[in-house]
Amino acid sequence: MSSPPAIDEKPTSPESSEQLEKVEKAEKRKNRESPEKSDSSGSKRKKYEDPNKKVDPLDELPMRVPFKIVDGIRHLSPYWACYRTRTKGRWIGRNLVEVFSGEFLSANKNYAKVACKMGRIYVNGVQMTDTEYVMKNGDRLEHWAHRHEHPVRDLPIRIISETDDLLVVEKPPSLPVHTCGQYAIHTVLGQLRVNEGRNGLRVLHRLDRATSGVLLFAKNYETDLEFKRTLKKGEWSKEYICKVDGVFPDDEIICEQPIGPLVISMGIQCVRNDGKDAKSRFRKLWSDGTHSVVQVHIETGRTHQIRVHSQFLGHPIVGDQLYNSSVWGPTKGRNAEYGKPFDELCEDVRNTHKSQNWHEAPNPEYEQKMESLASKNDEIIVEPVGLLPENRPERDEICQKSLFALSQVRNTEVVLQNRTSRMGGAKIAIVVFT
């Protein structure tokens, strides 16, 4: 029998001691910048008591969440978090529970109903226990839940250059740039905040989660405005280098297919007639008869634009677990020909991505428990209003992922490309500013 993979428990090494020091400094800086207020009785005010205050998700990140590394993959321990959003146009007039069940990934069909009964959902700052509530325009939603962040590769964020106004870093693959879905601490901004104590960074451009490359952040409002002004004037541009399947045509190819959502809860896009305008220019640089390296210039910034347009042209990006797959049909989505109805495509892509990449399966006992709780009325105890993370239990009794074993994740899923100095096996993205 082979021995189990070594688990690196941090912090233990001298390097980890340095990291701990950084965390402590960041924590002190955060406390200096955001001192807790006290009322006339001397007691501390609750952090989330003002529903009208705009909250930066990064400000709420716990500074010390345990993690472990298994086979180069970083696994973060679960923690309590408040998810916030505003009503989308498509939600207006719909039942709150219906929206939660249909819009959010991995939600058990009964989870929203039970969470609502327990008082974990707030609408406009008011605890909402009415499972029949109909959503209105402008509603502010808050949802307290046990956050289980997806694993990421244990790679450093390298600082390339820094001035008083700009920060330039090399983004490793598998990290999103900013908070989204199940990612918060496991994001570029989250890691810079927790490990480096860097606050107030403004994102000047984005890279997909599985992509690596150069990222620029403005360190103040004025630089952010100036950077965007020069972009509109055409004083600089971004270019991407991608490795794709097949022999790309010699002539420049312009793709102007509109792009819109396919699986909203996962952020998966596709070419669709009612999508947003999108324009990409492709030019072949090299080919070995099996793959090609192409230069891409995008004139719009739609989500997954290069990946979707490459797929449409019949040259999906090498190593793209999402868009370079036969689940899109016999030709992998070339010319938006999927060989199946749109609804069926949506369901197939959703199920394939979840089962192949994250290896998560429903727990029968959990399903039965949630169904039982959903059918109860007076038996469920409502949580106190404004219950803070430190006063919540370590384990969440209605959290689906708390009953899963450690999520297994394929190394290939969290990597869409290798470092720009290597050409093997995956997409290569380089941002060139001119």
Stockholm file with secondary structure:
# STOCKHOLM 1.0

chainA/1-434         MSSPPAIDEKPTSPESSEQLEKVEKAEKRKNRESPEKSDSSGSKRKKYEDPNKKVDPLDELPMRVPFKIVDGIRHLSPYWACYRTRTKGRWIGRNLVEVFSGEFLSANKNYAKVACKMGRIYVNGVQMTDTEYVMKNGDRLEHWAHRHEHPVRDLPIRIISETDDLLVVEKPPSLPVHTCGQYAIHTVLGQLRVNEGRNGLRVLHRLDRATSGVLLFAKNYETDLEFKRTLKKGEWSKEYICKVDGVFPDDEIICEQPIGPLVISMGIQCVRNDGKDAKSRFRKLWSDGTHSVVQVHIETGRTHQIRVHSQFLGHPIVGDQLYNSSVWGPTKGRNAEYGKPFDELCEDVRNTHKSQNWHEAPNPEYEQKMESLASKNDEIIVEPVGLLPENRPERDEICQKSLFALSQVRNTEVVLQNRTSRMGGAKIAIVVFT
#=GR chainA/1-434 SS CCCCCCEEESSCSHHHHHHHHHHHHHHHHHHHHSCCCBCTTSCBCCTTCCTTSCCCGGGGCCSCCCEEEETTEEEECCEEEEEEEECCGGGTTSBHHHHHHHHSTTCCTTHHHHHHHHTCEEETTEECCCTTCBCCTTCEEEEEEEECCCCEECCCCEEEEECSSEEEEEECTTCCSSCBTTBSSSSHHHHHHHHHCCCCCEESSCCCTTCCEEEEEESSHHHHHHHHHHHHTTSCCCCEEEEEESCCCSSCEEECCCEEEEEGGGTEEEECTTSBCCCEEEEEEEECSSEEEEEEEESSCCTTHHHHHHHHTTCCBTTCTTTSSGGGCTTTTGGGCCSSCHHHHHHHHHHHHHHHHTCCCCCHHHHHHHHHHHHCSTTSCCCCTTCCGGGSCSSCTTCGGGGSCSCCCCTTTTCSCCCTTCCSSSCCCCCCCC
#=GC SS_cons         CCCCCCEEESSCSHHHHHHHHHHHHHHHHHHHHSCCCBCTTSCBCCTTCCTTSCCCGGGGCCSCCCEEEETTEEEECCEEEEEEEECCGGGTTSBHHHHHHHHSTTCCTTHHHHHHHHTCEEETTEECCCTTCBCCTTCEEEEEEEECCCCEECCCCEEEEECSSEEEEEECTTCCSSCBTTBSSSSHHHHHHHHHCCCCCEESSCCCTTCCEEEEEESSHHHHHHHHHHHHTTSCCCCEEEEEESCCCSSCEEECCCEEEEEGGGTEEEECTTSBCCCEEEEEEEECSSEEEEEEEESSCCTTHHHHHHHHTTCCBTTCTTTSSGGGCTTTTGGGCCSSCHHHHHHHHHHHHHHHHTCCCCCHHHHHHHHHHHHCSTTSCCCCTTCCGGGSCSSCTTCGGGGSCSCCCCTTTTCSCCCTTCCSSSCCCCCCCC
//
